[in-house]
């Protein structure tokens, strides 16, 4: 099942039990505080083996405690299991 929805990443409660979150070319425009908040929301939303797909100019920054690199060419990261 695939759901497309308008969602305020900083204010709305996150969806849960998601296998893939695609956030392309959004984080590059935000402050570090907003990026951290969005990434922690994504981490909460994703299943234990869920994936986060970022744009080519985006990174997880120093949030390696909640995400680990999976494919640097395609900017896929995987949620870490320690919640």
QUILIN-V317136 format. One line per field, one symbol per residue. phi: phi as a letter, one per 40 degrees, with the letter a starting at -180 (. if undefined). psi: psi as a letter, one per 20 degrees, with the letter a starting at -180 (. if undefined). burial: I if it has 24 or more other C-alpha atoms within 12 Angstrom, else O. Layout:
phi=???
psi=???
burial=???
//
This chain:
phi=.bbbacacccbccccbfbcabbbbfbcccbcccccccccccccccccdbcbbbbcccbbcgccccbbbcbaccbgcbbccccb
psi=ppppqppohihqqqrrlqhpponpkghiiqrhghgggghhggghhqrhkrqpprrhjqrickkihiqqqgohhjlpqppqhn.
burial=OOOOOOOOIOOOOIOOOIIIIIIOOOIOOOOOOOIIIIIIIIIIIIOIIIIIIIOOOIIIOOIOOIIIIOOOOOIIIIIIOOO
//
